[in-house]
């Protein structure tokens, strides 16, 4: 989220905090808001993993505790409403828009998912080498899940980062997943494997989807993400080797040789990926997909003759 003082100016942007990213001192400017927010989230029974000053101007990151998919979508909606209410109580406005300003880092809603083995209650993505796990700690199920997400990434990201603001944000260096590849703890990868650690254990292994933001419907976003991963598990897919570099620094020829393509940055590309995905059509159904595509087309038509500044300003307080 990004926080602005509310001066009553339509569309105005007045950063509510100063200070360096990841600094506890940076939170002091908005201490009263943070105190209210954490109390209200607790009272609303929304579990919080962490809250800290993030990289962008006036930006805070809020991480929610993991739970099952439907409850997580509910928690995301409730958390956003709680943030907006707490901000208003302290004379501020909160923006979850993919880009709140034309020069800022923008907001993601990075989606972390894993699977639970219902027979054992343990994380199904991970396994020791003796049990079929690979050098990255992925089980056969984990490899299939990640490979399914990678295969379906163009169509999935059309649902998880669907807006005109999403497309404007999709640039290298924004942690927005500009290119379709995966890596182990690689924050520029569209799919970032977060392995378990000696401290936290293997139960925390998950896959983070970077091309995802709060302009998405969280219920639809989770549905297509989990559906893509499960399709990979059912198909016994195996992912290619991870990439541990920022491929945004590579030239086109090197990316092409590695089989790494950019994700869509125009409405035409994104709509083609959306409507061309059998997986997305199967998960959403024809009627819902048609309605979703029509909404996206209407947004794109409105933005077609507008400047970037006008598009960003129009989305700033929508989410």
C-alpha positions as CSV (number, residue, x, y, z in Angstrom):
1,X,0.0,0.0,0.0
2,X,1.0,3.6,-0.5
3,X,-0.2,6.3,1.9
4,X,-1.0,9.9,1.1
5,X,-2.2,12.8,3.3
6,X,-5.8,13.5,2.4
7,X,-6.0,17.3,1.7
8,X,-9.4,17.0,-0.1
9,X,-7.7,17.7,-3.4
10,X,-9.2,15.4,-6.1
11,X,-6.6,12.9,-7.2
12,X,-3.9,14.6,-5.1
13,X,-0.8,12.7,-4.0
14,X,1.0,13.9,-0.8
15,X,3.3,11.2,0.6
16,X,2.6,10.4,4.2
17,X,6.0,9.1,5.3
18,X,9.6,9.9,4.6
19,X,12.7,7.8,5.4
20,X,14.5,4.9,3.8
21,X,12.9,1.7,2.9
22,X,12.9,-1.2,5.4
23,X,13.7,1.3,8.2
24,X,11.8,1.2,11.5
25,X,12.3,5.0,11.6
26,X,10.4,5.4,8.4
27,X,7.3,4.0,10.1
28,X,7.4,6.7,12.8
29,X,5.8,9.2,10.5
30,X,2.6,7.0,10.3
31,X,2.9,5.4,13.8
32,X,-0.6,6.3,14.8
33,X,-2.1,4.8,11.6
34,X,0.0,1.6,12.0
35,X,-1.1,1.2,15.6
36,X,-4.8,1.6,14.7
37,X,-4.4,-0.7,11.7
38,X,-2.7,-3.5,13.6
39,X,-5.3,-3.3,16.4
40,X,-8.2,-3.3,13.9
41,X,-6.8,-6.2,11.9
42,X,-6.4,-8.2,15.2
43,X,-10.0,-7.4,16.1
44,X,-11.2,-8.4,12.6
45,X,-9.2,-11.7,13.1
46,X,-6.9,-11.1,10.1
47,X,-3.5,-12.6,10.9
48,X,-0.5,-10.5,10.1
49,X,3.0,-11.8,9.4
50,X,4.7,-8.5,9.1
51,X,4.3,-4.8,8.4
52,X,7.2,-2.6,7.4
53,X,8.3,0.3,5.3
54,X,8.8,-0.9,1.7
55,X,10.9,0.4,-1.2
56,X,8.5,2.8,-2.8
57,X,7.7,6.4,-1.7
58,X,5.3,6.3,1.3
59,X,4.9,2.6,0.8
60,X,4.2,0.0,3.5
61,X,4.1,-3.8,3.0
62,X,1.6,-5.9,4.8
63,X,2.0,-9.7,4.8
64,X,-1.0,-11.8,5.8
65,X,-0.8,-15.1,7.6
66,X,-1.2,-18.1,5.3
67,X,-4.5,-20.0,5.3
68,X,-6.7,-22.0,2.8
69,X,-7.4,-20.3,-0.5
70,X,-11.0,-19.2,0.1
71,X,-10.3,-17.8,3.5
72,X,-7.2,-16.1,2.1
73,X,-9.3,-14.3,-0.5
74,X,-11.7,-13.2,2.2
75,X,-8.9,-12.0,4.4
76,X,-7.4,-10.0,1.6
77,X,-10.6,-8.2,1.0
78,X,-11.2,-7.5,4.7
79,X,-7.6,-6.4,5.1
80,X,-7.9,-3.8,2.3
81,X,-11.1,-2.5,3.8
82,X,-9.5,-2.2,7.2
83,X,-6.5,-0.4,5.8
84,X,-8.7,2.1,4.0
85,X,-10.8,2.7,7.2
86,X,-7.7,3.2,9.4
87,X,-6.1,5.6,6.9
88,X,-9.3,7.7,6.8
89,X,-9.4,7.8,10.6
90,X,-6.0,9.5,10.5
91,X,-6.6,11.9,7.7
92,X,-4.9,9.8,5.0
93,X,-5.8,7.8,1.9
94,X,-4.3,4.4,1.0
95,X,-3.7,3.3,-2.5
96,X,-3.3,-0.3,-3.6
97,X,-3.2,0.6,-7.3
98,X,-0.4,-1.1,-9.4
99,X,0.9,2.4,-9.9
100,X,-0.1,5.2,-7.6
101,X,2.3,7.7,-9.3
102,X,4.1,7.6,-12.7
103,X,7.5,7.6,-11.1
104,X,7.0,5.3,-8.1
105,X,7.8,1.7,-7.7
106,X,4.1,0.7,-7.6
107,X,2.2,-1.9,-5.6
108,X,2.1,-5.6,-6.0
109,X,0.0,-8.2,-4.4
110,X,2.6,-11.0,-4.5
111,X,0.7,-14.2,-4.2
112,X,2.4,-17.1,-2.3
113,X,0.9,-20.5,-2.7
114,X,1.6,-24.1,-1.7
115,X,-0.2,-27.4,-1.5
116,X,-1.1,-29.6,1.5
117,X,-1.0,-33.4,1.3
118,X,-4.4,-34.2,2.8
119,X,-3.2,-37.7,3.8
120,X,-0.3,-36.4,6.0
121,X,-1.2,-32.7,6.6
122,X,2.3,-31.7,5.4
123,X,3.4,-29.4,2.6
124,X,3.2,-31.3,-0.6
125,X,5.6,-29.1,-2.6
126,X,8.7,-30.2,-0.8
127,X,10.6,-33.4,-0.1
128,X,14.0,-34.7,0.9
129,X,16.3,-36.3,-1.8
130,X,15.7,-39.7,-0.3
131,X,11.9,-39.2,-0.8
132,X,12.2,-37.9,-4.4
133,X,13.0,-34.3,-3.6
134,X,15.4,-32.5,-5.9
135,X,18.3,-30.1,-5.2
136,X,15.9,-27.3,-4.6
137,X,13.8,-29.2,-2.1
138,X,10.9,-29.7,-4.6
139,X,9.0,-33.0,-4.6
140,X,7.6,-34.4,-7.8
141,X,4.3,-32.6,-6.8
142,X,6.2,-29.4,-6.3
143,X,8.0,-29.7,-9.6
144,X,4.7,-30.3,-11.4
145,X,3.0,-27.4,-9.6
146,X,5.7,-24.9,-10.5
147,X,5.9,-26.2,-14.1
148,X,2.1,-25.9,-14.5
149,X,2.2,-22.3,-13.3
150,X,5.1,-21.5,-15.7
151,X,3.3,-23.1,-18.7
152,X,0.1,-21.2,-18.0
153,X,1.7,-17.9,-16.9
154,X,0.6,-15.7,-19.8
155,X,-3.1,-16.6,-19.3
156,X,-2.9,-16.6,-15.5
157,X,-1.2,-13.2,-15.3
158,X,-4.0,-11.8,-17.5
159,X,-6.3,-12.5,-14.5
160,X,-3.9,-11.8,-11.6
161,X,-2.5,-8.5,-13.0
162,X,-5.3,-7.5,-15.3
163,X,-5.6,-3.7,-15.4
164,X,-4.1,-0.9,-17.5
165,X,-2.1,0.0,-14.5
166,X,-0.8,-3.6,-14.3
167,X,0.6,-3.3,-17.8
168,X,2.2,0.0,-17.2
169,X,4.0,-1.4,-14.1
170,X,5.3,-4.5,-15.9
171,X,8.8,-3.4,-16.3
172,X,12.2,-4.9,-15.3
173,X,13.3,-3.7,-11.9
174,X,9.8,-3.4,-10.4
175,X,9.6,-6.9,-9.0
176,X,6.5,-7.2,-11.3
177,X,7.5,-10.4,-13.1
178,X,8.3,-8.8,-16.5
179,X,9.6,-12.1,-18.0
180,X,8.2,-15.6,-17.9
181,X,10.8,-17.6,-15.9
182,X,11.3,-19.1,-12.5
183,X,14.2,-18.9,-10.0
184,X,15.1,-19.8,-6.5
185,X,14.8,-16.7,-4.3
186,X,15.1,-14.6,-7.5
187,X,13.0,-11.5,-6.9
188,X,12.9,-10.6,-10.6
189,X,11.5,-14.0,-11.6
190,X,7.8,-14.1,-12.4
191,X,7.8,-17.3,-10.3
192,X,10.0,-17.2,-7.2
193,X,10.5,-20.5,-5.3
194,X,10.8,-19.7,-1.6
195,X,12.3,-22.9,-0.1
196,X,12.0,-23.9,3.5
197,X,14.9,-23.0,5.7
198,X,16.7,-24.6,8.7
199,X,15.0,-22.0,10.9
200,X,11.4,-22.3,9.6
201,X,11.5,-25.8,8.2
202,X,10.3,-27.3,4.9
203,X,6.6,-26.6,5.7
204,X,7.1,-23.0,4.6
205,X,8.2,-23.9,1.1
206,X,6.0,-21.9,-1.4
207,X,5.9,-20.5,-4.9
208,X,5.5,-16.7,-5.2
209,X,3.7,-15.3,-8.2
210,X,5.1,-11.8,-8.9
211,X,2.8,-10.6,-11.8
212,X,-0.1,-10.2,-9.4
213,X,-1.6,-7.0,-8.0
214,X,-4.6,-5.6,-6.1
215,X,-6.5,-4.6,-9.3
216,X,-7.2,-8.4,-9.6
217,X,-10.2,-10.1,-8.1
218,X,-8.6,-12.2,-5.4
219,X,-11.0,-15.1,-5.8
220,X,-10.4,-15.3,-9.5
221,X,-6.7,-14.8,-9.1
222,X,-6.4,-17.7,-6.6
223,X,-8.7,-19.9,-8.7
224,X,-6.6,-19.7,-11.9
225,X,-3.3,-19.8,-10.0
226,X,-4.1,-23.0,-8.1
227,X,-5.8,-24.4,-11.2
228,X,-2.7,-23.9,-13.3
229,X,-0.4,-25.5,-10.6
230,X,-2.7,-28.5,-10.2
231,X,-2.9,-29.0,-14.0
232,X,0.9,-29.3,-13.9
233,X,0.8,-31.8,-11.1
234,X,-1.8,-34.0,-12.9
235,X,0.3,-33.8,-16.1
236,X,3.5,-34.8,-14.4
237,X,5.2,-31.7,-15.8
238,X,8.8,-30.9,-15.0
239,X,10.1,-27.3,-15.0
240,X,13.3,-26.2,-16.8
241,X,16.3,-25.3,-14.7
242,X,15.9,-22.2,-12.6
243,X,17.4,-18.9,-13.7
244,X,19.3,-17.1,-10.9
245,X,20.0,-13.8,-12.7
246,X,18.0,-10.7,-13.6
247,X,17.1,-11.4,-17.2
248,X,16.1,-7.8,-17.6
249,X,19.8,-7.1,-18.0
250,X,20.1,-9.6,-20.8
251,X,19.7,-8.7,-24.5
252,X,16.8,-10.1,-26.6
253,X,19.0,-12.8,-28.2
254,X,20.2,-14.2,-24.9
255,X,16.6,-14.3,-23.5
256,X,15.4,-16.0,-26.8
257,X,18.1,-18.6,-26.6
258,X,17.1,-19.4,-23.0
259,X,13.4,-19.7,-24.1
260,X,12.4,-16.7,-21.9
261,X,9.7,-14.4,-23.3
262,X,8.4,-11.2,-21.9
263,X,4.9,-11.2,-20.4
264,X,2.3,-8.9,-22.1
265,X,2.7,-5.2,-21.8
266,X,-0.2,-4.2,-24.1
267,X,-3.9,-4.8,-23.9
268,X,-3.9,-6.6,-27.2
269,X,-1.3,-9.1,-26.1
270,X,-2.9,-9.6,-22.7
271,X,-6.4,-10.1,-24.1
272,X,-5.1,-12.7,-26.6
273,X,-3.4,-14.6,-23.8
274,X,-6.5,-14.5,-21.7
275,X,-8.9,-15.7,-24.4
276,X,-6.4,-18.2,-25.7
277,X,-5.9,-20.0,-22.4
278,X,-7.8,-23.3,-22.2
279,X,-6.9,-23.5,-18.5
280,X,-8.3,-20.1,-17.7
281,X,-11.5,-20.9,-19.7
282,X,-11.9,-24.2,-17.9
283,X,-11.4,-22.6,-14.4
284,X,-13.6,-19.6,-14.9
285,X,-16.2,-20.9,-17.3
286,X,-17.2,-19.3,-20.6
287,X,-19.7,-16.9,-19.1
288,X,-17.4,-15.5,-16.4
289,X,-14.5,-15.3,-18.7
290,X,-16.6,-13.4,-21.3
291,X,-17.7,-10.9,-18.6
292,X,-14.1,-10.5,-17.4
293,X,-12.8,-10.0,-20.9
294,X,-15.5,-7.4,-21.6
295,X,-14.6,-5.4,-18.5
296,X,-10.9,-5.4,-19.4
297,X,-11.8,-4.3,-23.0
298,X,-13.9,-1.4,-21.6
299,X,-11.0,-0.3,-19.4
300,X,-8.5,-0.4,-22.3
301,X,-10.9,1.5,-24.6
302,X,-11.2,4.3,-22.1
303,X,-7.5,4.5,-21.6
304,X,-6.6,4.3,-25.3
305,X,-6.4,8.1,-25.9
306,X,-5.4,9.1,-22.4
307,X,-1.9,10.0,-21.2
308,X,0.0,7.8,-18.8
309,X,-0.5,10.4,-16.1
310,X,-4.3,10.4,-16.6
311,X,-4.5,6.6,-16.6
312,X,-2.5,6.4,-13.4
313,X,-4.5,9.1,-11.7
314,X,-7.7,7.4,-12.6
315,X,-6.7,4.2,-10.9
316,X,-5.0,5.8,-7.8
317,X,-7.9,5.5,-5.5
318,X,-9.9,2.7,-7.1
319,X,-8.3,-0.2,-5.2
